[in-house]
C-alpha cells in the first residue's frame, strides 16, 4: 500500500489514466482542498479521464499501488468525465491474467471450511444401509444443532483468517436460499440458509468469506424442479443422460446450469474467495493416474480430461472479477492444480503437499479426517482424525513453502462438532496465539527449511496414501523458516532438548557474521543464550517448552543501511 504524495500542482485539463492494466475494483478517492472542502470521484483503471482542475489538493485515502494510478492531486475538482468506456475483464485467458491476487491474501495462511451435507448421513449408515439413496439422505439430514454463530466463533478461536461453507458437493442440493432451484437447504434437509448465515457470522468476526463449489458428476438430482424453471428436469428422475450428454461428456446445458448456480451464490453473498474444486478443470484424475505430469500429457496414457468447457470456466472467473469491481472489493479464485492456465488465481493441492519452495502463492486443502475411506471429507465414524501436532506441523511446513492451509473440519450429522474436533481446533488456536506472528503475514525465506524429513508423496492426496501412514513425522532436526520485515523465524517441529542448532543460520551460509542482532523464543519470558558460529546458530533452550507443539525462534537481523 502506498499513499500518493500531497500537494502536487498540476495543470488544467490534464488527461489521467491507469498505467497498469485493468483493476480488480474501482477506486473511490477523497480529495480535500486547502479550505477543507471535500469532493469524491470514482477512478477506474483502464479508463481515461479528463480532469478540470484549478489548484492543489491532498489525497486523503490510501489506494493500492498495484494499480499504479497516474491520478493528479488537485484542489478543486470540477468534473471527472470518462473519455472512453472499456470493459473490465473479458472471458479469455489473456484478459484474466491481468487480475492480480489481493494483497490481503498474501498474509492469510490459515482457513477453515466444512464438508457437511447428505453425504454425512450416508456415512453414518454405511453398515446398516450402505446403498442409501441420496434423496433419502437429504430428508434425514435435519441439522438440528447447526448454529452459524457457534461455527464462526469456533473458527475464530482456532485462529482462522478465512472460512466458509461447502456450497454444494456431490449432489444437486445447494446450501443456500436459491431461486434457481427449489432443491436447496432452505426447502430440504435442515431448512436453513447455510451459506447466508455463515457468511454473516464470519464477517462479523473480521474473517474473509470463502465458498467452495463442486460438481454433481452424474448424481441424479442435478436440475431444479421448480415450476418456474421448466427447462430443468425433475431431480427425482435419473438425469444422468442429461448431465453426461453426447460422447460421455457433460452436456452443455448442465454446465451452463452449474455456472448459473455459482453466479447466483456470488450475487447473494459476495464471497471474498471462491474455490472451484476438482472437476472445474478435471486435471486431478489424469495426474493421479500418471497420464498428466506437470502439464505434460504422457505417452501411452489416455487423453481424457474431464471438467467444464474452457469458455464456461472463463465466464465464471470473468463474471466474478467484474462483480468484485462493482462490489468495490478485491477477490481471489482458487482452482485445482493445472485446471486453468498459470497466472490466473491461485492453485490448490488436495489433501497433499509439495516438496520444495514454490515461487507462486498456493493453497493446500487439508482434511482433518484420516483418509481411510473415500467419503472421509465428510464425517465418518469409522475414521480417526489427524493429531493437533500433525496439523500444526503441516501448517508450518506449507507456510514455509509460500502456501496456506484450508482445513476441512467435519461436522456431525446434527450440525455440531465432536469434542475431539473442538479440542484440536482450540489447541491450534492456542498455539497460534503464542506463535502466530511466525505464520500470519509472513513471506518465505530463501530456504524453506532444513532437516531429514521430506514429503513422501507430493501432490494431490499425498496425505491419504497408505491410510495416512505416510504423512511426514517430523523430528527435532526439522526446522522451517518464515520471515516478516526485519525478523526471521526458525520453527522447530519437535522439542530439541537443551539446544536448538540451526545449520542454515551459520555465518558461512546466507547470513554473514554480525547479521543476527538478537534471538528470542516465542512464548518464553526469559531471554535465551545464543551464539552464531560459521556452522550454525546455536541456542540454549529453557528447561520447559513454552507450548505443546512446534517451537519458534524469533531472530532479529541487522537492518539494511538507508537508501540515499
Protein Blocks (a to p, Z undefined) as FASTA:
>chain_A
ZZddehiacdehiacddfelcafbdcddddddfkopacdddddehiacddddfbdcddfb
dcdfklopabdcdfbdfbdcdfbdcdfbdcbfklmmmpccdfklmmpcbdcdddddjklm
mmmmmmmmmmbcfklmmmmmnolmgcfklmmmmmmmnopabdcddfbghiabdcbdcfkb
mcbfklgojlpafklmmmmmmmmnopacddddddfehpaclbacbfklmmbccfkbcfkl
mmnognhiacfklmmmmmmmmmmmmmmnopabdcddfklnopmmmmmnopagghiacehi
acbdgdjdfklmmmmmmmmmmmmmmnopacddddehjlpcehiajaddehiadfbdcfbd
cdddddfbacfbfklmpccfkbccddfklmmmmmmmmmmnopacdddddddfkopacfkl
mmmmmmmmmmmmmmmmmmgopacdfbfbecjbdcfbgcehklmggghpmgccddfklccd
ddehjbccdddfbdebjaccdfklpcklmbcghkambdcdehiabdcdddddfkbccddd
dfbdfbfbdcddddddddddddZZ
